[in-house]
Amino acid sequence: MAFREINAKMVEATVVPGQRLFSQRGAMLAYRGEVSFTPNVQGGQGGVMSMIGRRVAGEATPLMTVEGSGTVLFGHGGHHVHVIEPAGDTLYVEADRLLAFEGTLRQGTMFLVAGRGDGAGAGSGDGQGLFTTTLQGHGSVAVMAHGGVFEVPITPQRPVHVDPQAYVAHHGHVRNRLSAALGWREMVGRGSGEAFQLELSGSGAVFVQASEEKL
């Protein structure tokens, strides 16, 4: 495992020769050893412009390629950090919440859109949805969240409904659908118009943060 949780808001990454890590630029807090940090806009084994970021504007979030031999401390904005270990399947991470990941993971981008049940991206023009980074294979991933992360199992008998603002990541054989629903915000006067919820069904798990605050 490349990442070790130091405390709730910091992880330590082990960097070894011949293996790369990728992180959000500016997430390095401290390091020991002979470690280099190089700007990179691709990330992982994905293609050009496939990295995390706000695809509405066609804009790639700056990354660092981390190489060498030593250890690096990562954290960002005082957010809580949680380490996830993909085991050959695909991990879907809300784009802005991805802190760092191992270069052994193949990376891409997908848009979760309203009204679709297959998880396929139809583009940002649909008005509602989440950009997710896909990470496939074996390796470690460090994600950020407000207030910590809780893993909720998804089973065929028990789908899970998540507030899109509390969604962090999910994995497994899972179908997703964004739908309009009258929520508690409308009942207590916190909303304006329709509320949307992310419905996840199938077999897998979803990671939910203990807050509805976006990063």
ABEGO torsion letter per residue (X at the ends): XABBBABAABBBBBBBBGBBBBBBBGABABBBEBBBBBBBAAEEABBBGABBEBAAAGBBBBBBBBBEBEBBBBBBGGBBBBBBBBBGBBBBBBAAABABBBAABBBBBBBBBBGBAAGBBAEAAAGBEBBBBBBBEBEBBBBBBBGEBBBBBBBAABBBBBBAAABABBBEBBBBBBBBBBBAAAAAGABBEBBBBBBBBEBEBBBBBABABBX
